[in-house]
Amino acid sequence: MMIMKWSAVAAAALTMTLSLPVTAHASAHPTATPAATVPQVLPIGVAVSALPIAVEDRTGYQRTSFRHWTAGDIPADGCNTRAEVLLAEAIVYPEIGPGCTLTGGVWWSYYDEREVTLAGALDIDHMVPLAEAWDSGASAWTPARREAYANDQGQPTSLVAVTARSNRSKADQDPAEWLPPAPDALCRYGAEWTATKLRWGLAVDEAEQDRLLDIAAGCGDTAVEFTPAP
């Protein structure tokens, strides 16, 4: 069992951010969008401090506990989640052939600042790797929720197309153990990691929080935007 602790100030700040605007909106419009689907925006330092802290535990983890890649958000298009992410992130849209074969596209791998022209040279990285998600709270989820996490296109930063080399260098490491090699990627990466953990209610360990706070200290103008997962 994971025992979590919160910074009282951060928890109060997050509670105000999540509740006040939604309450005001709902009172004026009874059919307003449910709070869980309303995007939230926090300064990166506040966002990091709002993450619960827990000791990580990988007991029982298997990659097969997270079913992926599924038929994607548009089952009728014949493309699985991987291909749909590639289509969404292409800077030059590829041609789609039989079996959702993608040719002729161009992508930008921001981890290592490389332009990629072959879809097969890209991996779709889970911003928070599956093993790290398990350690941080997903071990208690239902199989259906873990499948939703592994194929999450509801927040663009949850899955990212990057070079296979950079993704495999990262593996299942958290920011205390691995960061993108491109210096200009640091603030974006810290924000997207934090956004993913907030979206899915995942915890951080102390070393991970310390590294994220170090990143936040140098990225004060960076905002973290996330939508709580349904």
Secondary structure, 3 states (H helix, E strand, C coil): CCCCECCHHHHHHHHHHHHHHHHHHHHHCCCCCCHHHCCEEEEHHHHHHCCCECCCCCCCCCHHHCCCCCCCCCHHHCCCHHHHHHHHHCCECCEECHHHCEECCEEEECCCCEEECCHHHEEEEECCCHHHHHHCCHHHCCHHHHHHHHCCCCCCCCEEEEEHHHHHHHCCCCCCCCCCCCHHHHHHHHHHHHHHHHHHCCCECHHHHHHHHHHHHCCCCCEEEECCCC
